[in-house]
Amino acid sequence: MNVPLGGTRPSVVLVDDSKEVRAVVHRLLQSAGFEIVGEGGDGDEAIILAFRNQPELLLLDTSMPKVDGIEALPAILALSPETKVVMFTGFEEPGLAARARELGASDYVEKSIRLEELPERLARALDAPRVQPSLNAGAGGTTYADSAHSVHRESADLQEQAVLNEHVQQFRELFDRAEIGMATLTSSGTIVRANRALASLMSCSPYDLVGVDYGRLTVGMGDELDRKLEDICTLGEDLTSFEHHLPAPPGQEHTRIVRATLAPIRDAKQQVLYVFAQVHDVTAQRTVESELRRSEENFRRLVTAVRDYAIYMLDADGVVISWNSGAQRIKGYTASEIVGQNFRVFYTPEDRQDGHPEHNLEMAMLQGSYAEEGWRVRKDGTRFWARATLTAVYDDAGKHVGYAKVTRDQSQQREHEEERRSFLEQRVHLLALTAHELRNPTAVIDGSAGALLATWDAMSTDEREGLLIGIRGSADRLRLLASDLSSAARSAVDTLPQRLETVSLVETLRTAAARAQAAGAGIKIVTEIAREGEFSGDPGRLAQALDNLLDNAVRHGTPPVGLIGAVDDVVRICVTDAGSGVPDELVPHLFERFAVIGPSGGTGLGLHLVREIARRHGGDVTYRAPAGNQPTTFEITIPRRHDAAT
């Protein structure tokens, strides 16, 4: 069909990514009196051809790789403002037609029309007034509804028409099956059609999405969309997908997460005509997964951070498959060293030989959880007392997958328990000693008092004096016993209060010697000050310590008893006597609670109390056996300045 064009041949540029379509249209328009001055296969080529040829008419496909027709249209009109652009597309979408006209297209022709009608439509476009692009293009506008023409195959001569029909029919069949969020995209990602489900996700109408680059809806993942489209168009992918956030609707902070699945629609030559996008809202699913991951991560961090407990997993055969920092601290193995080994390595050789590890697994399976205390072995071979709980673990299907093992080092607790048991035994021993110590002086006091009452007049002065001295000595023993018991009670509960003040060495030693001499007739204490000075200390506690050392020297040593002191950076106070010293077997336990020298050694609390007082002053007490001219010596050393112990 020839169109009268006033004797001139209008210049036309054809742009379509299908060579077959271009060939059909080229022959048709050339025979109808149009001059084809250029052809191209994508939007970039359309822009270059428009600028180079300044054609009167440009027939522009919508869906093309790289840059599609909708994206290229503004640039074409900017570089060739006299050119009338007619969109030639397989998309029957009123919204897309309206969008094209808003951008300045003179007409929107669907590929479903009869081919012989195309030259007439183009001629009308040439004769029609030029369409000016809307200043608000993209913000909405009038909807133009072009009537779709039925495609009829009238004869074998219309084979070219079938090429165009293929574009339309495949598109319709795919899009009409949409039941969730769906869109039809050009091969470069521009939306040419969207359904209501997708528009609902975006809180807009389907028309608002037409002409929008889908990359703008991916919240920073436009490059990922481009890669996926490249895979489809260049690498021949038939299905690809990715997840992205949707822009938050106005007034909302949270965005939806969707999974976009892209499937190409190809022609007989396997060339991409357009891309079908299925957009599935996965927000709820990802929120649940995120919370689960966060919960699992928090639990993992908690388990990893716990250092007081070894927490790890075993598989069904007892092989270690996880390891935390507490396990490394307690057992000595790093994760790389122990993961993959059987947990039998933690048991003693005797337990391994008896099959004890396997027995524990069996008990956990039978009871669900099994706990015990026993010896375990560290990497370095040392043993520790452990409390271990073994729990069988099952997956969601009820299949046994392994065991959770929690182990705590109870060595200190066991030691404390042993100490407590020992302390109770010592208290019983103390009670026995106390009873013994009470019987002797009370018997003396009772017997002496009875004798004095009954035979006072018959006794001589020396006899009466002897009995009275015995009564006084027994009373002194009772007083000392009471003092020791009181000190033991305070020391046992660690309640030795301490009040620091400036102390004079001379005064401390002088008053200590005076107290010792007043306690018994004939006692002589030789005092020597090597270097005088003042220091920080608790005068009451220091007096208590010196009284115990002097009493010990008087009762168990041999005169002379010496009291020697010196002040430098360290304060040194020595109590000496000329006796034979402490029995060798007692020396290692000399300052322990209830250590007793011989059958009349008292309660065994005095020297222990001396050590506690010295240590609370930041120092200690030591014993030196007599050697040559050196006497038996107990020496207290404390720093000259120190803070109060807490």
C-alpha positions as CSV (number, residue, x, y, z in Angstrom):
1,M,0.0,0.0,0.0
2,N,1.6,3.3,-1.2
3,V,0.9,6.4,0.9
4,P,0.8,9.7,-1.0
5,L,3.6,11.9,0.5
6,G,3.6,14.9,-1.8
7,G,6.4,13.7,-4.0
8,T,9.0,13.5,-1.1
9,R,10.4,10.5,0.6
10,P,10.3,11.0,4.4
11,S,13.5,9.9,6.1
12,V,13.1,7.1,8.7
13,V,15.3,5.5,11.3
14,L,14.3,2.0,12.4
15,V,15.4,0.8,15.9
16,D,14.4,-2.7,17.1
17,D,16.5,-5.4,18.7
18,S,14.9,-8.0,16.4
19,K,16.6,-8.1,13.1
20,E,13.7,-10.0,11.7
21,V,11.3,-7.3,12.7
22,R,13.6,-4.6,11.2
23,A,13.8,-6.5,7.9
24,V,10.0,-6.9,7.6
25,V,9.3,-3.2,8.5
26,H,12.2,-2.0,6.2
27,R,10.7,-3.7,3.2
28,L,7.2,-2.5,4.0
29,L,8.1,1.1,4.5
30,Q,10.5,1.3,1.6
31,S,7.8,0.0,-0.7
32,A,5.4,2.5,0.7
33,G,7.6,5.5,-0.2
34,F,9.7,6.0,2.9
35,E,13.5,6.3,2.9
36,I,15.3,4.2,5.5
37,V,18.3,6.2,6.5
38,G,19.5,4.1,9.4
39,E,18.9,1.0,11.6
40,G,19.8,0.1,15.1
41,G,19.3,-2.5,17.8
42,D,19.1,-0.6,21.1
43,G,18.5,2.7,22.7
44,D,22.1,3.9,22.6
45,E,22.2,3.3,18.8
46,A,18.8,5.1,18.5
47,I,20.3,8.2,20.1
48,I,23.4,8.2,17.9
49,L,21.3,7.6,14.7
50,A,18.9,10.4,15.6
51,F,21.7,12.9,16.2
52,R,23.6,11.8,13.0
53,N,20.7,11.6,10.6
54,Q,18.1,14.1,12.0
55,P,15.4,11.9,10.5
56,E,11.8,13.1,10.1
57,L,10.6,9.9,11.7
58,L,12.1,7.4,14.1
59,L,10.3,4.1,14.7
60,L,11.4,3.0,18.2
61,D,11.0,-0.4,19.9
62,T,10.2,-0.4,23.6
63,S,12.1,-3.4,25.0
64,M,15.8,-3.6,24.0
65,P,19.0,-4.5,25.8
66,K,21.3,-1.9,27.4
67,V,19.0,1.1,27.0
68,D,15.4,0.6,26.0
69,G,13.1,2.9,24.0
70,I,11.5,4.6,27.0
71,E,14.9,5.5,28.5
72,A,16.3,6.7,25.1
73,L,13.2,8.8,24.1
74,P,14.1,12.0,26.0
75,A,17.7,12.0,24.7
76,I,16.5,11.4,21.1
77,L,14.1,14.4,21.2
78,A,16.8,16.6,22.8
79,L,19.4,15.8,20.1
80,S,16.9,15.8,17.2
81,P,14.0,18.0,18.2
82,E,12.4,18.0,14.7
83,T,12.2,14.2,14.6
84,K,8.8,12.6,15.3
85,V,9.2,9.4,17.4
86,V,6.7,6.6,17.0
87,M,6.9,3.8,19.6
88,F,6.6,0.4,18.0
89,T,6.0,-2.2,20.7
90,G,4.6,-5.6,21.6
91,F,3.2,-4.4,24.9
92,E,-0.5,-3.7,24.9
93,E,-0.4,-1.5,28.0
94,P,-2.4,1.8,28.1
95,G,-0.2,3.1,30.9
96,L,2.9,2.6,28.8
97,A,1.3,4.4,25.9
98,A,0.5,7.4,28.1
99,R,4.0,7.4,29.5
100,A,5.5,7.5,26.0
101,R,3.3,10.4,25.0
102,E,4.2,12.3,28.2
103,L,7.9,11.9,27.2
104,G,7.1,13.3,23.7
105,A,6.3,10.3,21.5
106,S,4.0,11.2,18.5
107,D,2.3,7.9,18.5
108,Y,2.3,4.5,20.2
109,V,1.8,1.6,17.7
110,E,1.4,-2.0,18.9
111,K,3.0,-4.7,16.8
112,S,-0.4,-6.5,16.7
113,I,-1.8,-4.2,14.0
114,R,-2.0,-5.3,10.4
115,L,1.3,-4.6,8.8
116,E,-0.3,-2.9,5.8
117,E,-1.7,-0.3,8.3
118,L,1.7,0.7,9.6
119,P,2.7,3.1,6.8
120,E,-0.7,4.9,7.1
121,R,-0.1,5.3,10.9
122,L,3.3,6.7,10.3
123,A,2.0,9.1,7.7
124,R,-0.6,10.4,10.1
125,A,2.1,10.9,12.7
126,L,4.1,13.0,10.2
127,D,1.1,15.2,9.4
128,A,0.0,15.6,13.1
129,P,1.1,18.5,15.3
130,R,4.3,17.9,17.2
131,V,3.8,16.5,20.7
132,Q,5.6,18.5,23.4
133,P,7.0,16.4,26.3
134,S,5.2,17.0,29.6
135,L,7.0,18.9,32.3
136,N,5.6,16.5,34.8
137,A,6.5,13.3,32.9
138,G,6.6,10.5,35.4
139,A,4.3,12.2,37.9
140,G,1.1,10.9,36.3
141,G,-1.1,12.2,33.5
142,T,-3.8,11.4,31.1
143,T,-4.3,7.7,30.2
144,Y,-4.5,7.0,26.5
145,A,-6.1,3.7,25.6
146,D,-5.2,2.6,22.2
147,S,-7.5,0.0,20.7
148,A,-5.9,-3.4,20.2
149,H,-6.3,-4.9,16.8
150,S,-7.0,-8.6,16.5
151,V,-4.3,-10.6,14.7
152,H,-5.7,-12.9,12.0
153,R,-3.7,-15.1,9.8
154,E,-5.5,-14.6,6.5
155,S,-3.0,-16.4,4.2
156,A,0.4,-17.8,3.8
157,D,1.5,-14.5,2.4
158,L,1.2,-12.9,5.8
159,Q,4.1,-14.8,7.2
160,E,5.7,-11.5,8.2
161,Q,2.7,-10.7,10.4
162,A,3.3,-13.9,12.4
163,V,6.7,-12.6,13.5
164,L,5.0,-9.6,15.1
165,N,2.2,-11.8,16.5
166,E,4.8,-13.9,18.3
167,H,5.9,-11.0,20.4
168,V,2.4,-10.2,21.5
169,Q,1.0,-13.6,22.1
170,Q,3.9,-14.8,24.3
171,F,3.7,-11.7,26.4
172,R,-0.1,-12.1,26.9
173,E,0.1,-15.7,27.9
174,L,2.7,-15.2,30.5
175,F,1.4,-12.0,32.1
176,D,-2.2,-13.2,32.3
177,R,-1.2,-16.1,34.6
178,A,0.1,-13.7,37.2
179,E,-1.4,-14.3,40.7
180,I,1.2,-12.5,42.8
181,G,3.3,-9.3,42.3
182,M,4.3,-9.3,38.7
183,A,5.7,-6.9,36.1
184,T,6.9,-7.0,32.5
185,L,10.3,-5.3,32.0
186,T,12.2,-4.3,29.0
187,S,15.5,-6.1,28.6
188,S,17.2,-3.2,30.3
189,G,14.9,-3.1,33.3
190,T,12.2,-0.5,32.6
191,I,8.7,-1.5,33.8
192,V,6.2,-1.5,30.9
193,R,3.4,-3.3,32.8
194,A,2.7,-4.0,36.4
195,N,-0.2,-5.8,38.1
196,R,-2.1,-4.7,41.1
197,A,-0.3,-7.0,43.6
198,L,3.0,-5.4,42.8
199,A,1.5,-1.9,42.9
200,S,0.0,-2.8,46.3
201,L,3.5,-3.6,47.7
202,M,4.5,-0.1,46.6
203,S,1.3,1.6,47.9
204,C,0.6,3.0,44.4
205,S,-1.4,2.3,41.3
206,P,-0.1,0.0,38.5
207,Y,0.1,3.1,36.2
208,D,2.5,4.8,38.6
209,L,5.0,2.0,38.0
210,V,4.9,2.2,34.1
211,G,8.1,3.6,32.7
212,V,10.0,3.3,36.0
213,D,13.4,1.7,36.0
214,Y,12.9,-1.4,38.3
215,G,16.4,-0.7,39.7
216,R,14.9,2.4,41.4
217,L,12.7,0.0,43.5
218,T,15.6,-2.1,44.7
219,V,17.0,0.3,47.3
220,G,20.6,0.4,46.3
221,M,20.7,-2.9,44.4
222,G,20.4,-1.5,40.9
223,D,23.8,-3.0,40.0
224,E,22.6,-6.4,41.0
225,L,19.5,-6.0,38.7
226,D,21.8,-5.0,35.8
227,R,24.0,-8.1,36.4
228,K,20.9,-10.4,36.4
229,L,19.6,-8.8,33.2
230,E,23.1,-9.2,31.7
231,D,23.1,-12.9,32.6
232,I,19.7,-13.3,30.8
233,C,20.6,-11.3,27.7
234,T,24.2,-12.3,27.2
235,L,24.8,-15.6,29.0
236,G,21.4,-17.1,28.1
237,E,20.1,-17.6,31.6
238,D,16.5,-18.7,31.6
239,L,15.8,-18.0,35.3
240,T,17.5,-15.9,37.9
241,S,16.5,-14.2,41.1
242,F,17.7,-11.9,43.9
243,E,16.3,-10.3,47.0
244,H,16.0,-6.7,47.7
245,H,14.2,-4.1,49.9
246,L,11.4,-2.0,48.5
247,P,11.4,1.8,49.1
248,A,9.4,2.6,52.3
249,P,6.0,4.2,51.5
250,P,5.6,7.8,52.7
251,G,5.2,8.0,56.5
252,Q,6.6,4.5,57.1
253,E,10.1,3.6,58.4
254,H,10.2,-0.1,57.7
255,T,10.6,-1.5,54.2
256,R,9.4,-4.7,52.7
257,I,11.7,-7.4,51.5
258,V,10.9,-9.1,48.2
259,R,12.4,-11.9,46.1
260,A,12.4,-10.9,42.4
261,T,12.5,-13.8,40.0
262,L,13.3,-12.9,36.4
263,A,12.4,-15.1,33.4
264,P,13.1,-14.0,29.8
265,I,10.6,-14.3,27.0
266,R,12.5,-15.1,23.8
267,D,11.6,-15.2,20.1
268,A,12.3,-18.0,17.7
269,K,16.0,-16.9,17.4
270,Q,16.3,-17.0,21.3
271,Q,16.6,-13.2,21.4
272,V,15.2,-11.6,24.5
273,L,11.9,-9.8,23.8
274,Y,11.2,-8.8,27.3
275,V,11.6,-10.0,30.9
276,F,8.9,-11.3,33.1
277,A,9.4,-10.4,36.8
278,Q,7.7,-12.3,39.6
279,V,7.9,-10.3,42.9
280,H,7.2,-12.3,46.1
281,D,6.9,-10.6,49.5
282,V,9.2,-12.5,51.9
283,T,9.2,-9.9,54.6
284,A,7.6,-12.0,57.3
285,Q,9.7,-15.0,56.5
286,R,13.0,-13.0,56.5
287,T,11.9,-11.3,59.8
288,V,11.4,-14.7,61.5
289,E,14.7,-16.0,60.0
290,S,16.5,-12.8,61.2
291,E,15.1,-13.2,64.7
292,L,16.1,-16.8,64.7
293,R,19.6,-16.0,63.5
294,R,19.9,-13.2,66.0
295,S,18.8,-15.5,68.8
296,E,21.2,-18.2,67.6
297,E,24.0,-15.7,67.4
298,N,23.3,-14.3,70.8
299,F,23.2,-17.9,72.2
300,R,26.5,-18.7,70.4
301,R,28.1,-15.6,71.8
302,L,26.8,-16.4,75.2
303,V,28.2,-20.0,75.0
304,T,31.5,-18.7,73.6
305,A,31.9,-16.0,76.2
306,V,31.2,-18.3,79.2
307,R,34.5,-19.1,80.8
308,D,33.4,-20.9,84.0
309,Y,31.8,-23.8,82.1
310,A,33.1,-26.0,79.3
311,I,30.1,-26.1,76.8
312,Y,30.5,-28.2,73.7
313,M,28.7,-30.6,71.4
314,L,29.4,-34.2,70.5
315,D,28.1,-36.1,67.6
316,A,26.2,-39.4,68.0
317,D,29.5,-41.3,68.4
318,G,31.0,-39.0,71.0
319,V,33.2,-37.0,68.7
320,V,33.7,-33.3,69.6
321,I,32.1,-31.0,67.0
322,S,32.1,-27.6,68.8
323,W,34.1,-25.9,71.5
324,N,33.8,-22.8,73.6
325,S,36.3,-20.6,75.5
326,G,35.4,-22.1,78.8
327,A,36.2,-25.6,77.5
328,Q,39.6,-24.3,76.3
329,R,40.3,-22.7,79.7
330,I,39.3,-25.7,81.7
331,K,40.6,-28.5,79.6
332,G,43.5,-26.8,77.9
333,Y,42.7,-27.7,74.3
334,T,42.1,-25.1,71.5
335,A,39.2,-25.8,69.2
336,S,41.5,-26.7,66.3
337,E,43.2,-29.3,68.5
338,I,40.2,-31.1,69.9
339,V,37.4,-30.8,67.3
340,G,37.2,-34.2,65.6
341,Q,38.6,-36.2,68.6
342,N,36.5,-38.5,70.7
343,F,35.6,-37.1,74.1
344,R,37.2,-40.2,75.7
345,V,40.4,-38.2,75.9
346,F,39.0,-36.3,78.8
347,Y,38.7,-39.3,81.0
348,T,41.4,-41.0,83.1
349,P,43.1,-44.1,81.8
350,E,41.2,-46.2,84.4
351,D,37.8,-44.8,83.3
352,R,38.6,-45.4,79.6
353,Q,39.7,-49.0,80.4
354,D,36.4,-49.6,82.3
355,G,34.3,-48.1,79.4
356,H,33.0,-45.3,81.6
357,P,32.7,-42.7,78.7
358,E,30.5,-45.1,76.7
359,H,28.5,-45.9,79.8
360,N,27.8,-42.1,80.2
361,L,26.5,-41.9,76.6
362,E,24.2,-44.8,77.2
363,M,22.8,-43.3,80.4
364,A,22.2,-40.0,78.6
365,M,20.3,-41.8,75.8
366,L,18.2,-43.8,78.4
367,Q,17.5,-40.9,80.7
368,G,17.7,-37.9,78.4
369,S,20.3,-36.3,80.6
370,Y,23.0,-37.8,82.9
371,A,25.1,-35.9,85.5
372,E,28.0,-37.1,87.6
373,E,31.1,-35.9,89.4
374,G,34.5,-37.4,88.9
375,W,38.1,-36.9,87.8
376,R,38.9,-35.6,84.3
377,V,42.2,-35.1,82.5
378,R,43.5,-31.8,81.0
379,K,45.6,-31.6,77.9
380,D,48.8,-31.3,80.0
381,G,47.9,-34.6,81.8
382,T,46.9,-32.9,85.1
383,R,43.6,-34.0,86.7
384,F,40.7,-31.9,88.0
385,W,37.5,-32.7,89.8
386,A,34.6,-32.1,87.4
387,R,30.8,-32.0,87.5
388,A,29.6,-33.0,84.0
389,T,26.1,-33.1,82.5
390,L,25.5,-35.0,79.3
391,T,22.3,-34.4,77.4
392,A,21.0,-36.2,74.3
393,V,20.1,-33.9,71.4
394,Y,17.6,-34.6,68.7
395,D,16.7,-32.7,65.5
396,D,13.2,-31.5,64.6
397,A,12.3,-34.9,63.0
398,G,13.2,-36.6,66.3
399,K,16.4,-38.1,65.0
400,H,19.3,-38.4,67.5
401,V,22.1,-36.2,66.3
402,G,24.5,-36.0,69.3
403,Y,25.0,-34.8,72.8
404,A,25.4,-31.4,74.6
405,K,28.1,-31.6,77.2
406,V,28.5,-29.1,80.1
407,T,31.5,-29.5,82.4
408,R,32.5,-27.3,85.4
409,D,35.8,-27.5,87.2
410,Q,34.9,-28.3,90.8
411,S,38.4,-28.6,92.1
412,Q,38.3,-25.5,94.3
413,Q,34.9,-26.5,95.6
414,R,36.2,-29.9,96.4
415,E,39.2,-28.4,98.1
416,H,36.9,-26.1,100.1
417,E,34.8,-29.1,101.1
418,E,37.9,-31.0,102.2
419,E,39.0,-27.9,104.1
420,R,35.6,-27.7,105.7
421,R,35.6,-31.3,106.6
422,S,39.1,-30.9,108.0
423,F,38.1,-27.9,109.9
424,L,35.2,-29.7,111.5
425,E,37.6,-32.5,112.5
426,Q,39.9,-29.9,113.9
427,R,37.1,-28.3,115.9
428,V,36.3,-31.7,117.4
429,H,40.0,-32.0,118.2
430,L,39.9,-28.5,119.7
431,L,37.0,-29.5,121.9
432,A,38.9,-32.5,123.1
433,L,42.0,-30.4,123.8
434,T,39.8,-27.8,125.5
435,A,38.3,-30.4,127.7
436,H,41.8,-31.7,128.6
437,E,43.1,-28.2,129.3
438,L,40.0,-27.4,131.4
439,R,40.3,-30.5,133.5
440,N,43.8,-29.9,134.8
441,P,43.5,-26.3,136.0
442,T,40.0,-26.8,137.3
443,A,41.1,-29.9,139.2
444,V,44.0,-27.9,140.7
445,I,41.7,-25.0,141.6
446,D,39.1,-27.3,143.1
447,G,41.6,-29.4,145.0
448,S,43.6,-26.5,146.4
449,A,40.5,-24.5,147.4
450,G,39.1,-27.5,149.1
451,A,42.3,-28.2,151.0
452,L,42.6,-24.6,152.1
453,L,39.0,-24.5,153.4
454,A,39.4,-27.8,155.2
455,T,42.9,-27.5,156.7
456,W,43.7,-23.8,156.7
457,D,44.7,-23.7,160.3
458,A,46.7,-26.8,160.2
459,M,48.8,-25.7,157.2
460,S,52.1,-23.9,157.4
461,T,52.6,-20.6,155.6
462,D,54.6,-22.3,152.9
463,E,51.9,-24.9,152.3
464,R,49.2,-22.3,152.0
465,E,51.3,-20.1,149.7
466,G,52.1,-23.2,147.5
467,L,48.4,-23.9,147.1
468,L,47.5,-20.3,146.3
469,I,50.3,-20.1,143.7
470,G,48.9,-23.2,142.1
471,I,45.4,-21.7,142.0
472,R,46.8,-18.5,140.4
473,G,48.7,-20.5,137.8
474,S,45.7,-22.5,136.9
475,A,43.6,-19.3,136.6
476,D,46.3,-18.0,134.2
477,R,46.0,-21.1,132.2
478,L,42.2,-20.7,132.0
479,R,42.6,-17.1,130.9
480,L,45.0,-18.0,128.2
481,L,42.7,-20.8,127.0
482,A,39.8,-18.3,126.8
483,S,41.9,-15.9,124.9
484,D,43.0,-18.5,122.4
485,L,39.5,-19.8,121.9
486,S,38.3,-16.2,121.3
487,S,41.1,-15.6,118.8
488,A,40.3,-18.9,117.0
489,A,36.7,-17.9,116.6
490,R,37.6,-14.5,115.1
491,S,40.3,-16.0,112.8
492,A,38.0,-18.8,111.6
493,V,35.5,-16.4,110.1
494,D,38.1,-13.9,108.9
495,T,36.9,-11.2,111.2
496,L,40.1,-9.7,112.4
497,P,39.4,-5.9,112.2
498,Q,42.4,-3.7,111.7
499,R,42.9,0.0,112.5
500,L,46.1,1.5,111.2
501,E,47.9,4.3,112.9
502,T,51.5,5.5,113.4
503,V,53.2,3.2,115.8
504,S,56.5,3.7,117.7
505,L,58.8,0.7,117.7
506,V,60.3,1.5,121.1
507,E,56.8,1.9,122.7
508,T,55.5,-1.3,121.1
509,L,58.4,-3.4,122.4
510,R,58.6,-1.8,125.8
511,T,54.9,-2.4,126.6
512,A,55.0,-6.0,125.2
513,A,58.0,-6.8,127.5
514,A,56.2,-5.3,130.5
515,R,53.1,-7.4,129.9
516,A,55.1,-10.6,129.6
517,Q,57.0,-9.8,132.9
518,A,53.9,-9.0,134.8
519,A,52.3,-12.3,133.8
520,G,54.7,-14.4,135.9
521,A,57.2,-13.8,138.7
522,G,60.8,-14.0,137.7
523,I,60.3,-13.6,134.0
524,K,62.9,-11.4,132.4
525,I,62.6,-10.0,128.8
526,V,65.7,-8.5,127.3
527,T,64.7,-5.7,124.9
528,E,67.0,-4.3,122.1
529,I,66.3,-1.6,119.6
530,A,68.6,-1.9,116.6
531,R,67.1,1.0,114.7
532,E,64.3,3.1,116.1
533,G,61.5,4.5,114.0
534,E,57.8,4.8,113.4
535,F,55.7,2.7,111.1
536,S,52.1,2.1,110.0
537,G,50.3,-0.6,111.9
538,D,47.5,-1.7,114.3
539,P,49.0,-1.4,117.8
540,G,46.4,-3.7,119.3
541,R,46.9,-6.5,116.8
542,L,50.7,-6.2,117.0
543,A,50.5,-6.4,120.8
544,Q,48.4,-9.6,120.4
545,A,51.0,-11.1,118.1
546,L,53.9,-10.2,120.4
547,D,52.1,-11.5,123.5
548,N,51.6,-14.9,121.8
549,L,55.3,-15.1,120.7
550,L,56.6,-14.0,124.1
551,D,54.3,-16.5,125.9
552,N,55.4,-19.2,123.6
553,A,59.1,-18.4,124.4
554,V,58.5,-18.3,128.1
555,R,56.4,-21.5,128.2
556,H,58.4,-23.7,125.8
557,G,61.8,-22.0,125.5
558,T,64.7,-21.3,127.8
559,P,65.9,-18.0,129.2
560,P,67.0,-15.5,128.3
561,V,64.1,-14.4,126.2
562,G,64.9,-11.5,123.8
563,L,62.8,-8.9,122.0
564,I,64.7,-7.2,119.2
565,G,63.4,-4.6,116.7
566,A,64.6,-2.5,113.8
567,V,62.9,-0.1,111.4
568,D,64.1,0.5,107.8
569,D,61.9,0.1,104.7
570,V,60.8,-3.1,106.4
571,V,60.0,-3.4,110.1
572,R,61.6,-6.5,111.7
573,I,60.7,-7.7,115.2
574,C,62.3,-10.9,116.6
575,V,61.5,-12.9,119.7
576,T,64.3,-15.2,120.7
577,D,65.1,-17.8,123.5
578,A,68.0,-20.1,124.3
579,G,66.0,-23.3,124.0
580,S,66.4,-26.2,121.7
581,G,63.7,-25.0,119.3
582,V,60.7,-26.7,117.6
583,P,60.8,-30.5,116.8
584,D,61.7,-31.0,113.2
585,E,58.5,-32.9,112.4
586,L,56.4,-29.9,113.5
587,V,58.3,-27.2,111.6
588,P,56.4,-27.6,108.3
589,H,53.0,-27.2,110.1
590,L,54.2,-24.7,112.7
591,F,51.9,-21.9,111.8
592,E,48.9,-24.0,110.9
593,R,45.7,-23.8,113.0
594,F,45.8,-26.4,115.9
595,A,49.4,-27.3,115.4
596,V,50.4,-28.5,118.9
597,I,53.9,-29.0,120.5
598,G,53.8,-32.0,122.8
599,P,51.0,-33.1,125.2
600,S,50.9,-29.7,127.0
601,G,51.3,-27.5,123.9
602,G,48.0,-25.6,124.4
603,T,45.4,-25.2,121.7
604,G,47.8,-24.7,118.7
605,L,46.2,-21.4,117.8
606,G,48.7,-18.8,119.0
607,L,51.3,-19.1,116.2
608,H,48.5,-19.4,113.6
609,L,47.1,-16.1,114.9
610,V,50.5,-14.4,114.7
611,R,50.8,-15.4,111.1
612,E,47.3,-14.0,110.3
613,I,48.1,-10.7,111.9
614,A,51.4,-10.3,110.1
615,R,49.9,-11.1,106.8
616,R,47.0,-8.7,107.3
617,H,49.8,-6.1,107.7
618,G,51.2,-7.1,104.4
619,G,54.0,-9.2,105.9
620,D,54.7,-12.6,107.4
621,V,56.3,-14.5,110.3
622,T,59.1,-17.0,110.0
623,Y,60.9,-19.4,112.3
624,R,64.7,-20.0,112.5
625,A,66.0,-23.0,114.4
626,P,69.0,-22.5,116.7
627,A,72.4,-22.8,115.0
628,G,75.7,-22.2,116.7
629,N,75.5,-19.0,118.6
630,Q,72.1,-18.1,117.0
631,P,69.2,-18.6,119.3
632,T,65.7,-19.9,118.5
633,T,64.0,-17.1,116.6
634,F,60.5,-16.1,115.5
635,E,60.7,-13.0,113.3
636,I,57.8,-10.8,112.2
637,T,58.4,-8.7,109.0
638,I,56.0,-6.1,107.8
639,P,56.3,-3.1,105.3
640,R,56.9,0.2,107.0
641,R,53.9,1.7,105.1
642,H,50.9,-0.2,103.8
643,D,47.2,0.0,103.3
644,A,44.7,-1.7,105.5
645,A,43.7,-5.2,104.4
646,T,40.2,-5.8,103.4
